[in-house]
Amino acid sequence: MKRILFAIVFICITHQLSQAQTPRIDTTSEHSIRIDSSVVSDRLPIFRKPNRYLYTQERAAAIVSVIGEPDVLRQITTLPGVSSGVEGSLGLFVRGGNAGNSRVEYDGVPVYGTSHLLGLFSSFSPYMISITDFRTGGIEASSGDITSSLMRIKPKSGKLMFSSWNFSLSPYMTSLYLETPGKNGKTDYRVAGRFSPLPVLAGMLTGSDEDYAKINGLMHDWAATAERRINDKSVIKLTGLFSQDRLSVKYDNSGALMQNISGMTKLDFRSSLSRCTEFDVYGYCTFSNVLQNQDYYRSGKKNSSYSMSCDWVETGVKSLVGHKLSSHLDVTGGMEAKMFIKALSGAMFADLNFHNSKWDVMAGYRQILYHYEEWTTTGFDAHLRVDRTLTKNLGIEVAADRMSQYMHVLEGLPTGWAMNIMSPAGKDFKPEISGQIYAGLFWHKDARLKLLGETAFHLNAGVYAREMDGMISYKSSINMFRITEDTWEDEIESGSGRSKGLEVSGSMSSERLSMNVAYTLSKTDREYPSINDGERFPFKFDRPHILNFQSDLTTRKRVRGEQHLGIVLSFYSGNLMTVQKSQYLGVKPPYWDTGLSGMYSDKFQDNIYDRMEMTSVNGHRMKAYFRLDVAYTFKFLRKRSTHDLTVSVFNVTNRHNPYLIYNDYGTWKQISIMPVMPSVRWSAKF
């Protein structure tokens, strides 16, 4: 009852706040989205300033993905300060944080299941997206529960004049997108759906052969919006997102099931209260369900089973009021209340933006009230970003962030969200806190080159330092396979982390050629009381050197068509492992030679007789990672349609980059994830 009253109080206060016309133009509102969308193009230079990266779905298409599908999340892998987990996956670690410390918002709502096939590609249809805004520092206080980075994915919106649709087909994914205005001219509809034939084809190939495992599965995602204009100043919009992965495998006397379901729904009301004031209020529900199940059979009947699952449901209401105080000063204020599992969280926040010809300043503050299982606490987030233009082309940026996260993510395989377990922060495991500072220079110049024409150059260089506290980890890597609802707190522990680094990025953009390059030099470590004897140890994905390069060249341009060549190159230090470094004879157990030894297998006996000496935690660095991707696109322009045919190859050199190494009876063996992956994709727009 207290929780219900608490939510009602928040809603009432929010309503009064809107009636009072409290300040500012919301940076996440549709008003701002339309401004951004009106100035961007597929040649958008994403490295315009440090800590902020904007790109369209056309720009993201220049990144060659594993399946050849344009992917807005994969663009992050090329940005400075970002380290990858499993090769080819979207398990991304920003400035030393965990993958679960980065927040992904779709139309302002957090999404916790963001990928398919254990992170190989995202669950967001590129056709549905207007622009993506990625922040690593100087983050607005209007978004909370972040300690690493924020990605805002903004779906298309606004009045439609006519209907259009897109279609694409590849061996890995079939996509469809439709947008159409309503008959009354006041309502606009957009819907996108994607379906992968891979699980179905695998089932057809294995279903009739008794020598192979029986595979059955389903993989698809959907997104939709319905936007209605009440009058010239007010709009109401309904947004929905749904994604599902389901794969079952049965072989001999065992069967396994893996399922990942996620989605969100949002009802949004926006209104222009005056020429300078806008109001936005919305309610939402976002959910994620992860299930892994293993069954064992004897004589055709289930003998035993093992299951691990995580259900996360979050509901909330949020309001924002924006006011333009002057031509140089904007302010945003708002409140939100949300409930997840048994936790209730409320927050008040404000962002101040000042800008003129020399200064661009953002300051934000967020006050938090949190309650979970008879434990109540307060906290705050504070953000500051200052840009100062020194000359016509040169400027300096300083950013500072104090961030908190009231949910913990127990990460499984480092592939993204697919195998993670989430839990609210509590009395025993306090919220995660992160503090970071950044200082750097930015430079830009426009020039007219003989071969390229009008060309824009951007260069950023800066250093950061981050301290992290309250980070949780499994005490042992095998604990994730025996965790239960009653014992999970005994299997994990809270600790701290540090990260510091140098980030350099640059881009050039012209009509025919665009290139981006990013380099990161960094060091990240962790410290837990019972891991590595309490001594600090390097983070598994601490990569001292990370270099990414991408280019998109228009090789041919005609009235009826174009051709593009895309190249992506990645080189970075190998990830770290705890491995065996020596082996010695152990002492036999008493009476072992009296007959007990015959009860055990040879491998078990080897573990009895021999002892392995291990390196320190993450004490061995594997060889460096290198990958080259190439894509070539034919664009055909017709009177009523546009067609694209893209041939791409992921990992052209078929380099077997190591993810895991181990010693098998004196022989070192290596496990690699992604071989060469060719793909062909045809898309059409009508």
N, C-alpha and C positions, 0 to 999 in steps of 0.2 A: 504494500500500500504506500509506503514511504517513497518507493521508486516512482510510482505513478504520479504522486503529488509533486515530486521533484521535477519530473518531465513537464507537468502542466504548468508549473511556475515558470520554467524556462520558456515555454511557448508564449505564455502571457506577457512576460517581459519583452520577448522578441517582438510581439505585436505592438506594444507600446513604443518600443524603439523605432519601429517603422513609421508610426504615426507622428513621432517627433522629428522625422526626417534627419536622423543623425547622419553624419558625413560619409562621403567618398564614392568614387567610381570604382567598382569592383574589378580587380585585375583578372578575375576568372569569369566575369559575366560575359553574356553574349555580345554586349556592346563592345567590349575590348576584343573579343574573338574576331568580330567582323573587321575591326581596324587592322589587326594582325594579318588576317587572310587577304586583305585588299592590297597588301604591299609585298607579299611573298610570292615566289615562283619556284619552279623546279630547279632553278639555279641558285637558290637561297644559300648564302654563305653562312654556315652554321657556327663558325668560330668568330662571330662579330665581337663578343666581349667574353671575359672569363666568367666561369660559374653558370652561364646561361647559354643554352643551345636550342635553337628553334629550327625545325625542319618539317617539310610536308611529306606526304606519302610518296610523291613523285621523287623527292630527294632520297628517301629511304630505299627506293627501288634500285638505286645505284649500288647498294650493298648486296653482294651475292649470298643468298641464304642457302642452307643445306638442301632445301627442296625447290629452290628457284622462285619462291613466292616472295613478293615485297613484304617486308617485315619492319614495322616501326620500332620494335624493341631491339632488333639486331643492330640498328644504327648506334646504339649506346656502346656496343663493343668496340667501336672505333674512336671513342672520345677519351680525352686525357683523364687519368685518375681511376680508370675502370680496369679491373682484373677479372678474367674469366675463370669459371670452374671447369666442369667437364667440357672437353672440346666439342664445339658446335652447338652447345646448349646455351640457354639464357640465364644460367646461374651466374649472376654478376655481382662483384664485390667492389663498392665504390669507396675510394679513399680509406681503405683498411677496414671498413665495416663488413658485417655479414650480409648475405643476400636478403635476409628478412628485415634488414634495417632500412631498405629502400622502399619508398611508398609509390605505388602506381595508382593514379586516379583516372577514371573514365568519366568524363563530363562532371568532374568534381566529386565523384564517389569512389572510395577505395575499392580496389579489386584484388583479391587474394589468390585467385587461380588464373595466372596470366599466360600459360603455355600449354602446348600439346606435346605428346610423345616425350615425356620427361625433359621438356625444355628445348626440343629441337626447333620449334617455331612458336610464335605467340598466338594467342586466341583472339586477336583483334583484326577484323577485316580491314585491309588498307583502303578499300573503296569508301568506307564509312567515315574516314578520318579527315579532318580539315588541316590541323596542324598539331605538332607535338612539341611540348615545352619541357625541357629537362634541366633541372637545377641541382648543382652540387654545393652551392653556398649562397648566402644572401637570400634565403628562402622566406617567402611571405608567411606571416603568423596565422593567416587564415586557414592553413593546413597544419595539422598536428600529427602526433604519433610517427615521427620521423627522427632518425638519428644519423642518416647517411645521405640520401638523395631523394629528390621528388621528381616524378614524371607525371605531367598533366597531358592526357590525351583528349583532345577536343574534337568531338564528332561534328560533322557538317550540320549547319543550321541556316535558317533564313528563308525568305520567301522564294518559292519556285514558280517559274513562269511556264514551264512545260515539263513533260515527262522525259526521262532518259533511263537507260539501263546499261549495265556492264556485265560481261560474262568472261570467265577465264577457265582454261582447262589445262591440266598437267598430269603426269603420272601419279603425283602425290596429292593433288588438291583440285577440287572443282569449286568455283566461286560464282556467286550471283549477287548483283546489287540492283535495286530499283528505287527511283525517287519520282514522286508524282504529286502534283497539287490536287487538292480536293475539288469537288464540283462547285462548292460555294466560293472558292477562291480565298478562304480564310484558314484552311487547314492544309498542312504539307506532311507527306508521309515519306519515310526513308526506311528501307529494310535491306539487310545484307545477310547472306547465308553461305557457309562453306562446309563441304563434305569431303572427307578423304576416303578414297577407295582402297587404301592399303590394307586395313584389317579384313575387308571383304575378300580381296584377292588372295590374301594369305589363307583365309578359311577355305576358299575354293581349291587352292593348290594342295592343301594338306588334308582336306576332309576325307578323301577317298583312299589315302595311302596309310596303311597300318604301321609303316616304319617311321612315320613322322608324327610329331605332336599335333593334336587337333587345336586349331586356333580359331577363335571367334571374337569379333570386336566391332566397335563403333566409335567414330571420331568425327565430331561436327561442332560448329559454333554459329550463333545467330545474334544479330544486333538490329534494333529497330528504334525509330523515334516517330512520334506524332506531335506536331507543333501547331497550335491554334492561336491565331491572333484575335483577342477579345475586342480590342480597339486599336487605335494608332499607337497607344502607349503601353499596352499590356499584352503579355503572351503567356500561355500555359503550355507546358511540354511534358510529355511522357516518354521516358527512355528505358530501354530494356537490353540486357546482355545475358547470353547463356552459352556455356561451353561444356562439352562432355568428352571424356576419353574413357573407353571401357575395353579391356582386353582380357580374355580368358584363354588359358592354355591347359590342355589335359594330355598327360603322357603316362603310359603304363599305369602305375598305382598312385599317381599324384595329380593334383590339379591346382592351378593358381589363378587368381582374379585380381586385377588392378583396375581401380576406377577413380577418376578425378572429375568432379562436377563443380562448377562455379558459375556465378552470375550476379547480376544486380538489377534493381529496378528503381526508378526515380521519378517523382512527380514534382515539377518545378513551376513556380509562378514568378514572373519578372514584370516589373512595371517602372516606367519613367515617371517619378513623382513630380519632377520639374525639369527645366532645361539642364540643370546641373546635378540633379539627384536621381539615383536609381535604387530600386529595392528588389531584392531577390530572396525568396524563401523556398526551401524544398525539403521534402522528406524522402528517405531512401531505405532500402534494405539490400544488403550484400551478403553473400553466402559462399561457403566453400566446403566440399565434402571429399575427403581422401580416404580410400579403402584399399587395403592390401590383405588378401586372404590366401592361405595355403591349406589344401585338404589332402589327406592321405587315406587311401582305400585298401581294404583287405577283403578278398572274396567278393568284390563288387559292392561292398558296403563301406560307408565312411567310417574310418577307424579313429582318426584324430584330425584336428585342424588347428591352425594358428591364424590369428587375425589382428590387424592393427588399423585403427581408423581415427580420423579427426573431423569433427563437425564444428564449423564456425559460422555463426549467424550474427550479423551486426545490423541494428536498426538505429536510425537517427533522424534528427531534424536540425536544419541549419538555416540561419538567416544572415544576410549581408546587406548593409546600406552604404551606398557610396555617394560622396559629394565632392564636387570640384570647387574648392574654395577660391581659387584664382587660376590664371592661365598657367601657373607654375606649380601649384600645390593641390594635391588630391589626398583624400583620406578615406579609408575603409574601416568600418566597424561592424562587428557581428557577434553572434552567440551560437553555440551548438550544444546539443545534448544527444548522447548515444548510449546504447546498451549492447553488450556482447557477453555471451555466456551468462555469468552471474554478476558481471561488473557493470557499473553505471558511471559514466564520465560526462562532465559538463565543462564548458570553456567559454571565456569571453576573450575577444582578440581585437586588435586594431593595427592597421598598417598606414604609415605616412609616407607619401612620395613627393619629393621636391625635385624639379628639373628645370634647368635653363641652359644657356649656351655653353656653360663650363661645368656645371654640377649636375649629377644625377644621384640622388640620395634616397634610400629606402630604409625605414626603421619600423620594426614590428615587435609587438609584445603580446603574449598569450598567457592568460591565467587559467589554471586547470584545477578542478575539483574532482576527486576520484574515490570511488567506494567499491570494495570487493570483500565479501565474506566477513562482515563486521570490522573491516579495516578501512579507515578513511584517511586520505592524505591530500595534500595540495602540492602543486608544482607550477613551474612556469617555463616558457620558451621565450628567448629574446634573439632578435636578428638585426643586423646592421650591414648595409652595403653602401659604400661611398665611391662614386666614380668622379674623377677630376680630370678634365681636359687640360693638358699642359700646353700643347701647341695645336696647330691645325690638324695634325695627324697622330699625335701621341697623347696618351692619357695614363692615369694610374688608378687602380682599383684596390680597395681594402674591404674585406668582409669578415664578419665575426658572427658565429651562431652558437647559441646554447639551446640544445634540443633534447626532448625526452620522448620515450616510447613506452606506453602502458600495456603492451602486449609482447610476449616472448615468442620467438620462433625457434623450435628445436629442429635444426636442419638435418635432413637425411643426406641423400646424394646431392652434391653441389650442382644441381641442374635447374634451380629455380624453386617454385613453390610446390611442385607436384608431390614430393614425398615428405613434406614438412608437417610438424605437429605444432599447433599454436595454443598458447595459454595466456590468460590475463595475468598481469603482474599482481603480486600479493605481498603479504607481510614477510614471508620467508624469502621471496625473490622479488626484490624491489624493482621499480621501473628502471629501464636503461637510460643512461644520461650520456650525452656527447657534447663536447665543446671543441670548436675548431676556429682557427683564424687563417686568413689568406691575405697575401699581398702580392701584387703583380702589376705589370705594364700591359697596355694594349695599344696597337698601332694599326692604322688603316690608311689606304691610299687608293685613289682611282686614277687610272692611266689609260691612254689609248695606245694599244700596241698594233704594230703593222699587220700581224697575222691574225690576232684574236679580236681586234676592235676594242670596244670599251670593256675594261677589265678592273675588277675590284680585288684588292689584296687586304688580308687581315692577318694579324700576328698577335698572339697572346703568350706571355711568359710570367710565371709566378710560383710562389712556394706556399705550402700549407703545413699546418701542424694540428693534430687531432688527439684528444684524450677521450677514451670511452670507459664507462663504468657500468656495472650491473649486467654485463653480457653473460649469458648462460651457455653451458656446453655439457655434453655427455662426459662423464668421468672416463668412460672407456668407449671405444668405437662400437663395441658389440652390444652396448646397453640399449641402443635403439631397437634391437630385435627382441628384447625381453621386457620392455617397458609396459606397465599396466596403469590403469586409472588410479589404483591405490598406492603404487610404488614409484611413480615417475619422479617425484621430488627427491627420492633417495638416489636416483641414478644420475642426477645432474648437479651442477654447482655453478655459482656465480663468480665472475672474475672481471678483469679489466683488460684494456688494450690500448696501444699507442700506434700512431701512424704519422709519418712525415714524408714530404716529397716535393719534387720539382715537376711542374707541368708546363709543357711547351706545345702550342698548337698553332696551325696556320692554314689558311685557305686562299685560293684564288678562284674567281668566278667570272666567266665571260659567256658570250652567246654560244660558243662552240666547245669550250673546255672548262671543266671545273675540277679542282683537286683539293684534297684535305690531307693533312698529315698531323699526327699527334704523338708526342713522346712523353713518357712518365718515368721518372727516377724516384723510387720510393723505398721505404722500409716500414714493415708492420709486424708487431709482435702481440703476444697474449700472455696473461698471467693468471693462474688459478691455484688455490691453496694445495690441492692434492694431485695436480698434474705436473709432471717433470720436477717433482720434489719441491714444488712451490717456486721454482726459478722461472724467469721469463723465457719464452721460447718463440721462434718465428712462426707467424701465421702460415697455414698450409699454402695459401695462395698469395704469399708475399713474393712478388716478382720485382726484383730491383730494376729491371729494364722492360718497358713495354713500348713498342713502336707499331703504329698502324698508319697505312697509307691507302687512299682510295682516289680514283679518278674516273671521270665520265667524259668521253670525247665523242663529239658528233663527227663521224667520219664522212657522212654524206647528207646533204640537205637539199631537197627538191620541193617543188610545190605540192607534189602528191606523195611525199614520203621522206623519211629520215632514217639514218642508221647510226647506232651508238655502240661504242666499245667501252665496257666497264672493267676496271682492274682493281682488285683489293689485295693488299699484302699485309700480313701480320707476322711480327717477330717479337718474341718476348722470352724472358728467363723461364726455365722449367719450374714446375711446382715442386713442393717439398713433400718428403715422406719420412716416416720412421721405418727403417729397414734393418735387417740382420747384417751385422758387420763381422761377426766371427762365431765359431761353434766349438764347444769343448765337451768332454765326457763328464757325465754327471755320476752321482753316487747311486748305486742300485738300491731300491727299497728292500727292507728286511724280508728274507725268505722268498725273494723274487724268483730264484732259480729252482725252487722246489715244485714248480708246476703251475704257478699262477700266471707265468708269462704266456702260456699257450692260450689263455682266455682272451687275449687281445690281438689286434691286427698288427702287422709289421710296422706300419706308420705310427701307431700308438706307442709301440715299444721304442721306436726311435726317439719319441718325445720323452720317454722315461729315462733312457740311457744318456741322451745328449741334451746339452743346454745351449741356448742361443743368446748371444750378447747383442743387444740392440743399440742403435744410435740414440742420441738424445731425441726428444720429441721433435719431429720434423727436421731431423738433423742431416738429411741427404737431399741434395738438389739434383733433379733429373736434367737431362740434356735440354737445350733450348728448343723452343717451339717455333716452327716456321710453317706458313701456309700461304699459298697463292691461289686466288680465285679469279676467274675470267668469265665475262658474260658479253654476248653480242645481241643487240636488239634491232629488229627490222620494224619500222613504224610505217604503216600504210594509211594515208589520209584520203578518205573518200568524201563524197558530197554529204552523206548522211551518217557516216560512221567512221570510226578510227580503229585500226587493227594493229596489235603488237605481237610479234613473234620473237621470243627470247630463248636463246640457247646458252646455258650456263654450265660451268664446271666448278664445283667446290673442291678445293685441294687438288689442283691441277697436277702437281708433281707426285701425288699419291704418297706423300711423306707420312711415315708411321710415327707420329708424335706420341711419346709415351705418356700415359696417364697413371700407370701403376707398374711397378716392377717387383719381382719376388724371386726367392731362391728355391728351386725345386731339386732336392738331392744333389746339390753342388752346381746346378746349372741355373744361371740367371735368365729369367724370362720376362717379357714385356707385354703389357696389354695396351693396345691402342684402340681408340674409339671410332674415328671417322676415316674411312679410305677415300679415294677419289669418288665424287658423287656428281655425275652428269644429270642434267635435267633440261627439259624443253617445255615452254609454256606459251600458250596462245591466249590472247585476251582481245576483247572487242567492246567498243563503246558505241551505243546508238542513241 
